[in-house]
Amino acid sequence: MLVRRGFFYWQTAAAIVLPVWLLIGWGIWGTSAAGFIGVAFLAPVLVLALLVIVGLTLARKSVRETRAVSWLDVGILTVLHLSLIGLGFFGPSASWFAIVSVIAAIAAFWSAIWQLVTETRNRVRAVFDEIQRAAAPQGAQRPPIDAGEYIVIDPPSSSR
């Protein structure tokens, strides 16, 4: 639970820290000024992408109640954040880190949507089941009382 709760808080901070890390990393290890324009353009896009993923994750009621993300979120966000950190070093393997980052961001986005839809569907289904239980008659229906055989005598008709 501690790891999942840590990621709950870290993912919001990471939306700002990781793009800033890419800018700092380019300043330290970058090689050309033209590449900096690309990094400076993509940093705000990365902020938006990470904030969308955070928003979709926080939209789930279970995440808000427990203040902890799911283990699937932990796995995907670990890959995404580590690949962005590796990309910030801008070494010879930077293109591989960029590819992994894009794939992990897409996976994080669709995973967040899938988990949100699944959780919402289960909650709506539970509400409808509760409504059906409340609308059902309370208690078992009793069979009609059988008091045996009845003899019906018709009263004489009066003709006036």
WOHU-V441348 format. One line per field, one symbol per residue. phi: phi as a letter, one per 30 degrees, with the letter a starting at -180 (. if undefined). psi: psi as a letter, one per 30 degrees, with the letter a starting at -180 (. if undefined). Layout:
BEGIN
phi = ???
psi = ???
END
This chain:
BEGIN
phi = .ddddddedddddddcddddddddddddcdcbddddddddddddddedddddddddddddddddddhbdddddedddddddddddddddhcdcdddddddddddddddddddddddddddddddddddddddddddddiddddddccjcccccddddccc
psi = eeeeeeeeeeeeeffeeeeeeeeeeeeeflflfeeeeeeeefeeeeeeeeeeeeeeeffkeeeeefhklleeeeeeeeeeeeeeeeeffhafgeeeeeeeeeeeeeeeeeeeeeeeeeeeeeeeeeeeeeeeeefkkklkkklkkjgakkkkkklkkkk.
END
